[in-house]
C-alpha cells in the first residue's frame, strides 16, 4: 500500500530518523513500490552530474578534434550512473533476501524490494552532495601531462584523480550516506522478512561492509 501523500512529511521523517517504527507500521500492509522506486531513480539522477563532470576532466588531455565529442562520453557516463544505481539496488535486494533466507527469514521478495528502495532516500542526498563536491573541486585538479591511452599514462592519470580532494570528499560522503541507508535497511529487512534485530543486522551489515571495503580499496587506502 502506498503511503498517503497528505502525511508525506511525517513518514519521511520517520523513515529517516525512526525506521523501526516506520517499517513496523507497514509490516502487515501490502508492499508498495511507488516511492521506493522513485527514491532509486532520484539517486541515480543525482549521481549523473558528477559522472558527466568526471568525463569532462579528461578534456585537456585529448586532441582538439576529440574534445568536441567529449559531451557524448559525458552523457554515456551519466546514463551508466543511473543504470549502475538501479543495478546496485537490485543486487542489494537479491543479496539481502537470500542472506535473510539463510537466517530463516520469511516474507515476499516484493517486501524486500520495498524495504531496500526506501533505504535509498539518504543516498539521494548523498549523491547530490557528491556531485556538488565533484563540480566544485574538478576545476582545481592538476592532471599529469601524459597520454591516458598508454598503461603508464592511464596509471598516472588514475592516481591523480584518486588522490584528489574531489575523489576523497565524494568517497567519504558516499560511505557516510550508505551507512545511513544501511540503518534503514536493517529495520526494513527486519520487518519485511520477520528477522530478529541481530539477524537483520547480519543480513545488511555483511554485504554493506564488503561494499564499503571495496570502495576504500579502490582509493588505494587499503
Buried (B, 14 or more C-beta within 10 A) or exposed (E): EEBEEEEEEEBBEBBBEEBBEBBEEBEEEEBBBEBBBBBBBBBBBBBBBBBBBBBBBBBEBBEEEEBEEBEEBBBEBBBBBBEBBBEBBEEBBBBBBBBBBEBEBEBEBBBBBBBBBBBBBBBBBBBBBBBBBBBEBBEEBEBEEBEBEEEEBEEBBEEBBBEBEBBBBBBEBBBEBBEBBBBBBBBBBBBBBBBEEEBBBBBBEEBBEEBBEEBEEEBEEE
